Amino acid sequence: MPQVTYILPDGTETTLEARDGDSVMETAVKNGIRGIVAECGGACSCATCHVFVADEFTNLVGGPSDLEDDMLDGAACDRRDGSRLSCQIKMCADFDGLRVEIAPKQV
Amino acid sequence: MPNIVAKILIVGAGQAGMQIADSLRENGYTGQITMVGDENALPYQRPPLSKAYLYGDADEESLQFRNQKFYQDNNIELILGDAIVAVETNAHGGSATTSSGAILKFDRLALAPGSTPRKLEIPGSQLDGVLYMRSLADAQALKARWQDAKNVVVIGGGFIGLEVAAVAAKAGKNVTVLEGGDRMMARAVCPITSAYFKDAHERRGAKIILDARISNFVGEQKVEAVELADGTKIPADIVMVGIGVLARTEVANLLGLELSNGAILVNEFAETSNPIVVAAGDAVMLPNPTGAEGLVRLESVQNAVDQAKAAARTLMGVREPYRALPWFWSDQADIKLQIAGLSTGYDQTVVRGNPNQDAFSVLYYKEGRLLAIDAVNQVSDFMAVRRCLSAGQTIDSVAAADSETPLKTLITA
């Protein structure tokens, strides 16, 4: 199973194994990682699962869709390079080792 | 302050019950938490049932809020597939008995029982294939018949009905939506939005009948058709009834709690008429959380989550009233409807964008002040209004009418 590492706002890191096809958001929330709120449960409707994809992975993971892009504009934390909604990143073998920083403010 | 409450019993393992348990632990409550749910599945999200789950994009495991390990790690005792059949309280706590005979003592009781679909009682209601959509079991029953069903009839042109109709139309089925009123989603949106959704679903292949008078279901054991009062028979392999939900008040009634309009009455601290008991989610009637006057019942994920947080604070002795901006979403095929605010009492609407191009929003005003938005595939409008209203601000209605100007540049005090 591909691994994903979450860097929490306080700087601590947690690495989890993701089920293939589960999103980066689902993997975090199911395991009780705090900081990713995900009120809408992954429908790309709330912008409360904002993460910054680590520089070395941004090309691999790709950018947001138009819809996600508009949602990110309204996220509680200002967006920057690598900003994504983690409900829209589906884990797969290619993403093994992915690192994402959780945006410090979600709501 | 030390925890004086050592045992909390949560009745209901849906969105609100789950959030109460989670918030208690997040806020540092170290006492016992027991959560009782009458379904067997690990607590799960309902919204995807009528969308991703039906499409086949989500399975049972992906619906779960948390994995099994989370409950162990956080010392949350789950009692699933069981229900409270007796309960009593005294000045300091109480005790509940489940149908399997377990006796659960508590210092505080949190009710998050949710709601249950309103049943359509007409001749033929018992036929196989007449289905509802609320629980995982409901969704599984629908899905089991989905593949072979050619003709799908949806009764009720509300959110749940239109979501299922959208999935059915996309799967190439013959879909008919029967709505008893004169427009779609009438309780939640204005006539402009209703008219768009009727047209949009028709363009996507659904047949929509307004002012429908349904007389009975036709069939021997399986439903075969829905018969209207004028004698029209609409062929049906599946009928999905979505005509609203009723608050579940079984446990509240055992306790003799005060109800309002059939729902559990709470104050802004999620407290019921019994000082030992708090309640949150779909089953409660609560003071309008926007600060406006009156009581409201809000059947939404946002309210379940935010009000549950308020209930958790109250359980921990923190006096902070529940204030939040209601928001909501409904995904119907390629149409994303997002609503922020409560439009009740509006006296003016402003339309931005073009309903004919599946991208527009309706802003609701009262006495010149912004109340709410329906955004259809207009995410930036939705986000701007959500931010604006959450901050207690407004947007000038004349300026908002210019679709070319981003709403977020127009927010003022």
Interface residues (C-beta under 8 A of the other chain):
Chain A: R19 G21 D22 E26 V29 K30 N31 G32 R34 E39 C40 G41 G42 A43 C44 S45 C46 A47 L67 D70 M71 D73 G74
Chain B: E26 Q45 P47 P48 K51 E61 S62 Q64 F65 R66 N67 K69 F70 D73 N74 V301 Q302 V305 W327 W329 D331 K336 Q338 V379 S380 F382 M383 A384 R386 R387 K408
